[in-house]
Amino acid sequence: MNPSKPARQPLFKGGSLGVRIAMLVGGAILLMVIVAVVMSFIPSNMNTPDLLKVAKTQNALFVTCSDGTTNTKLQDTKNFAANCATTLTTAQQDFLAYTGKHGLKVSSKTLKLGINASDTTALKESIAASTYDTTFARTAQRQLSSYAAALKSAFKTAKSTEQKALLKSCYDGVQMLSAQLNATTSAPTAAS
């Protein structure tokens, strides 16, 4: 009285094993395309162009300050350079960890794009001319201003409180570095 259970039909009827595999691969590709299209409509949590600008200006200032730690002669300028390099090392590590965690990998090649060749040349030439401290201070002040502007711009377009907190922390560091640089005897005066 028990009717026999009907045999289970295969997922993909008919055809050879190769046809079934091709159908599975085709279905997987179709699924990936659908997921990619859907993901393109989900807003990103990253303001990538602004963050890249921050990373590049941050790196340019770091390179300048690192150079200043070895080439400055005046103690207050040397202290600023060392403090700047240390502050930026920490800021850059935090910044790159944040961007990496959120899917934006910033390569060392990208970071190097922020370095201005004319700054590097001017600093090298100032060693021979014995004007390194003054040239360094002017270059660092200009780069601090660029870095601060990049941070402000990124802060305005930041989409998360975590990103805003990181940018604010970097900006606070810039303000302290700028005050220290202005206190050095080799810093350019407001008139220069």
C-alpha positions as CSV (number, residue, x, y, z in Angstrom):
1,M,0.0,0.0,0.0
2,N,3.0,2.3,0.3
3,P,3.7,3.8,-3.0
4,S,7.3,4.0,-3.8
5,K,8.9,7.4,-3.5
6,P,9.6,9.0,-6.8
7,A,13.3,9.1,-7.7
8,R,14.9,12.4,-7.0
9,Q,15.6,14.4,-10.1
10,P,19.1,15.7,-10.6
11,L,19.6,19.4,-10.2
12,F,20.5,19.8,-13.8
13,K,18.6,17.3,-15.9
14,G,20.1,15.7,-18.9
15,G,23.3,16.5,-20.6
16,S,26.7,15.2,-19.8
17,L,28.9,16.1,-16.8
18,G,30.6,18.8,-18.9
19,V,27.3,20.5,-19.6
20,R,26.3,20.5,-16.0
21,I,29.7,21.9,-14.9
22,A,29.4,24.6,-17.6
23,M,25.9,25.5,-16.3
24,L,27.3,25.8,-12.7
25,V,30.2,28.0,-13.8
26,G,27.9,30.2,-15.8
27,G,25.5,30.5,-12.9
28,A,28.4,31.5,-10.6
29,I,29.6,34.1,-13.0
30,L,26.1,35.5,-13.3
31,L,25.8,35.6,-9.5
32,M,29.2,37.5,-9.3
33,V,28.0,40.1,-11.9
34,I,24.8,40.6,-10.0
35,V,26.6,41.1,-6.7
36,A,29.1,43.6,-8.4
37,V,26.2,45.6,-9.8
38,V,24.4,45.7,-6.5
39,M,27.6,46.7,-4.6
40,S,28.2,49.6,-7.0
41,F,24.9,51.1,-5.8
42,I,25.9,50.9,-2.2
43,P,27.6,54.2,-1.1
44,S,31.2,53.9,-0.2
45,N,32.3,54.8,3.3
46,M,35.5,56.3,2.0
47,N,36.2,59.7,0.5
48,T,39.1,58.3,-1.4
49,P,40.5,61.3,-3.3
50,D,40.6,63.4,-0.1
51,L,42.2,60.6,1.9
52,L,44.9,60.0,-0.8
53,K,45.7,63.7,-0.7
54,V,46.1,63.6,3.0
55,A,48.4,60.5,2.7
56,K,50.6,62.2,0.1
57,T,50.9,65.5,1.9
58,Q,51.6,63.7,5.1
59,N,54.3,61.7,3.5
60,A,55.9,64.7,1.9
61,L,56.1,66.5,5.2
62,F,57.5,63.3,6.9
63,V,60.3,63.1,4.2
64,T,61.2,66.8,4.8
65,C,61.3,66.4,8.5
66,S,63.3,63.2,8.4
67,D,65.8,65.0,6.2
68,G,65.8,67.9,8.7
69,T,66.7,65.6,11.6
70,T,70.1,64.9,10.0
71,N,70.8,68.3,8.3
72,T,69.6,71.1,10.6
73,K,72.3,72.9,12.6
74,L,70.3,74.9,15.1
75,Q,69.1,73.0,18.1
76,D,65.5,74.3,18.1
77,T,65.1,73.5,14.4
78,K,66.6,70.0,15.0
79,N,64.2,69.5,17.9
80,F,61.2,70.5,15.6
81,A,62.4,68.2,12.9
82,A,62.7,65.2,15.3
83,N,59.3,65.9,16.9
84,C,57.7,66.3,13.4
85,A,59.2,63.1,12.1
86,T,58.1,61.2,15.2
87,T,54.6,62.7,15.2
88,L,54.1,61.9,11.5
89,T,55.4,58.4,11.9
90,T,52.6,57.6,14.4
91,A,50.0,59.6,12.4
92,Q,51.0,57.8,9.2
93,Q,50.8,54.4,10.8
94,D,47.4,55.1,12.2
95,F,46.2,56.7,8.9
96,L,47.4,53.8,6.7
97,A,46.0,51.2,9.2
98,Y,42.6,53.0,9.0
99,T,42.5,53.2,5.2
100,G,43.7,49.6,4.8
101,K,41.0,48.4,7.2
102,H,38.4,50.1,5.1
103,G,39.7,48.8,1.7
104,L,41.9,51.6,0.6
105,K,45.4,50.3,0.2
106,V,47.9,53.2,-0.2
107,S,51.2,52.0,-1.8
108,S,54.6,53.5,-1.1
109,K,54.6,54.5,-4.8
110,T,51.4,56.5,-4.3
111,L,52.8,58.1,-1.2
112,K,56.0,59.2,-3.1
113,L,53.8,61.1,-5.6
114,G,53.2,63.8,-2.9
115,I,56.9,64.6,-2.7
116,N,57.7,67.8,-4.6
117,A,61.0,67.5,-6.4
118,S,61.7,71.3,-6.2
119,D,61.5,71.0,-2.4
120,T,64.0,68.2,-2.4
121,T,66.3,70.2,-4.7
122,A,66.0,73.4,-2.7
123,L,66.9,71.5,0.5
124,K,69.9,69.8,-1.1
125,E,71.2,73.1,-2.5
126,S,70.7,74.9,0.8
127,I,73.2,72.5,2.5
128,A,76.0,73.8,0.2
129,A,74.8,77.4,0.7
130,S,74.7,77.0,4.5
131,T,71.1,78.1,4.6
132,Y,69.5,74.7,5.3
133,D,67.8,75.7,8.6
134,T,65.9,78.6,7.0
135,T,65.1,76.7,3.9
136,F,63.9,73.7,5.9
137,A,61.7,75.9,8.1
138,R,60.1,77.6,5.1
139,T,59.5,74.3,3.3
140,A,58.1,72.6,6.5
141,Q,55.8,75.6,7.2
142,R,54.4,75.4,3.6
143,Q,54.0,71.7,3.8
144,L,52.3,71.9,7.2
145,S,49.8,74.4,5.7
146,S,49.2,72.0,2.8
147,Y,48.7,69.1,5.1
148,A,46.3,71.1,7.3
149,A,44.3,72.1,4.3
150,A,44.1,68.5,3.1
151,L,43.0,67.4,6.5
152,K,40.3,70.0,6.6
153,S,39.0,69.0,3.2
154,A,38.9,65.4,4.1
155,F,37.2,66.2,7.4
156,K,34.4,68.0,5.5
157,T,33.8,64.9,3.3
158,A,34.3,62.3,6.0
159,K,31.4,59.8,6.2
160,S,32.1,58.2,9.6
161,T,32.8,59.4,13.1
162,E,35.9,57.1,13.2
163,Q,37.3,58.8,10.2
164,K,36.5,62.3,11.6
165,A,38.2,61.4,14.9
166,L,41.3,60.3,13.0
167,L,41.5,63.4,10.9
168,K,40.9,65.6,13.9
169,S,43.7,63.9,15.8
170,C,46.1,64.5,12.8
171,Y,44.9,68.1,12.5
172,D,45.6,68.7,16.2
173,G,49.1,67.3,15.7
174,V,49.6,69.8,12.8
175,Q,48.6,72.7,15.0
176,M,51.1,71.7,17.7
177,L,53.9,71.2,15.1
178,S,53.1,74.6,13.5
179,A,53.3,76.3,16.9
180,Q,56.6,74.6,17.6
181,L,58.0,75.6,14.2
182,N,56.9,79.2,14.6
183,A,58.8,79.3,17.9
184,T,62.1,78.3,16.3
185,T,64.7,81.0,15.5
186,S,65.0,79.8,11.9
187,A,61.3,80.0,11.2
188,P,60.3,82.6,8.6
189,T,58.7,85.7,10.0
190,A,55.2,86.7,8.9
191,A,56.7,89.3,6.6
192,S,58.9,86.9,4.6
